[in-house]
């Protein structure tokens, strides 16, 4: 996978030396990089400009990366924004706390640029990465779903608004339940999410939830790749639902 040239990245890092090192590395990939020195500055930056990805340090003054991520995720319009954790403190529960805050992936310090490149290529989605002549599929099939509801746009908007506002999301709860070993409860959440996604025309999310349900029904936890797809599809659907219900 290649990193899309010209992608916009927000680097959230309080240490000036680390800032400069990361800037040099990221600029080498022809990325557009802006820097925020703490969590508060990061929130302000994403509110003012559109970014394709955020690299978020965890330990910073004024506001740490976990709290900043939680506040960003509280806004429906930022639900699909990839946020990648960066930390030298890789204790046993660090990755779990990052997931619970809403982070999509994790980079350990000292930074390995090879790993950074893999993560950026995995999460930055731009037209440059799309297959030639690929037909764009809507995140939410509004027309078909509206037809099923006999044209009741008010009902559809209300349902989408409720879906976007639910915290934590069904996907987050399913992942949390699986992490606790509660596979039967996780299966129930996956089944519920599959039904909701189907009713609201969220085809990608419906498929991811369906795959997770099949795994859990067989008493097998969904693997990391499927969980990543479920989170990504859920975040994408939440963002789209927020916009369509506004």
Secondary structure in CASP SS format (residue, H / E / C, confidence):
PFRMAT SS
TARGET T0000
AUTHOR 0000-0000-0000
METHOD secondary structure of the structure
MODEL  1
X C 1.00
X C 1.00
X C 1.00
X C 1.00
X C 1.00
X C 1.00
X C 1.00
X E 1.00
X E 1.00
X E 1.00
X E 1.00
X E 1.00
X C 1.00
X C 1.00
X C 1.00
X H 1.00
X H 1.00
X H 1.00
X H 1.00
X H 1.00
X H 1.00
X H 1.00
X H 1.00
X H 1.00
X H 1.00
X H 1.00
X H 1.00
X C 1.00
X C 1.00
X C 1.00
X C 1.00
X E 1.00
X E 1.00
X E 1.00
X E 1.00
X E 1.00
X C 1.00
X C 1.00
X H 1.00
X H 1.00
X H 1.00
X H 1.00
X H 1.00
X H 1.00
X H 1.00
X H 1.00
X H 1.00
X H 1.00
X C 1.00
X C 1.00
X C 1.00
X C 1.00
X E 1.00
X E 1.00
X E 1.00
X E 1.00
X E 1.00
X C 1.00
X C 1.00
X C 1.00
X C 1.00
X C 1.00
X C 1.00
X C 1.00
X H 1.00
X H 1.00
X H 1.00
X H 1.00
X H 1.00
X H 1.00
X H 1.00
X H 1.00
X H 1.00
X C 1.00
X C 1.00
X H 1.00
X H 1.00
X H 1.00
X C 1.00
X C 1.00
X C 1.00
X E 1.00
X E 1.00
X E 1.00
X E 1.00
X E 1.00
X E 1.00
X C 1.00
X C 1.00
X C 1.00
X C 1.00
X C 1.00
X C 1.00
X H 1.00
X H 1.00
X H 1.00
X H 1.00
X H 1.00
X H 1.00
X H 1.00
X H 1.00
X C 1.00
X C 1.00
X C 1.00
X E 1.00
X E 1.00
X E 1.00
X E 1.00
X C 1.00
X C 1.00
X C 1.00
X C 1.00
X H 1.00
X H 1.00
X H 1.00
X H 1.00
X H 1.00
X H 1.00
X H 1.00
X H 1.00
X H 1.00
X H 1.00
X H 1.00
X C 1.00
X C 1.00
X C 1.00
X H 1.00
X H 1.00
X H 1.00
X C 1.00
X C 1.00
X C 1.00
X C 1.00
X C 1.00
X C 1.00
X C 1.00
X C 1.00
X C 1.00
X C 1.00
X C 1.00
X C 1.00
X H 1.00
X H 1.00
X H 1.00
X H 1.00
X H 1.00
X H 1.00
X H 1.00
X C 1.00
X C 1.00
X C 1.00
X C 1.00
X H 1.00
X H 1.00
X H 1.00
X H 1.00
X H 1.00
X H 1.00
X H 1.00
X H 1.00
X H 1.00
X H 1.00
X H 1.00
X H 1.00
X H 1.00
X C 1.00
X C 1.00
X C 1.00
X C 1.00
X H 1.00
X H 1.00
X H 1.00
X H 1.00
X H 1.00
X H 1.00
X H 1.00
X H 1.00
X H 1.00
X H 1.00
X C 1.00
X C 1.00
X C 1.00
X H 1.00
X H 1.00
X H 1.00
X H 1.00
X H 1.00
X H 1.00
X H 1.00
X H 1.00
X H 1.00
X H 1.00
X H 1.00
X H 1.00
X H 1.00
X H 1.00
X H 1.00
X H 1.00
X H 1.00
X C 1.00
X C 1.00
X C 1.00
X H 1.00
X H 1.00
X H 1.00
X H 1.00
X H 1.00
X H 1.00
X H 1.00
X H 1.00
X H 1.00
X H 1.00
X H 1.00
X H 1.00
X H 1.00
X H 1.00
X H 1.00
X C 1.00
X C 1.00
X C 1.00
X C 1.00
X C 1.00
X C 1.00
X H 1.00
X H 1.00
X H 1.00
X H 1.00
X H 1.00
X H 1.00
X H 1.00
X H 1.00
X H 1.00
X H 1.00
X H 1.00
X H 1.00
X H 1.00
X H 1.00
X H 1.00
X H 1.00
X H 1.00
X H 1.00
X H 1.00
X H 1.00
X H 1.00
X C 1.00
X C 1.00
END
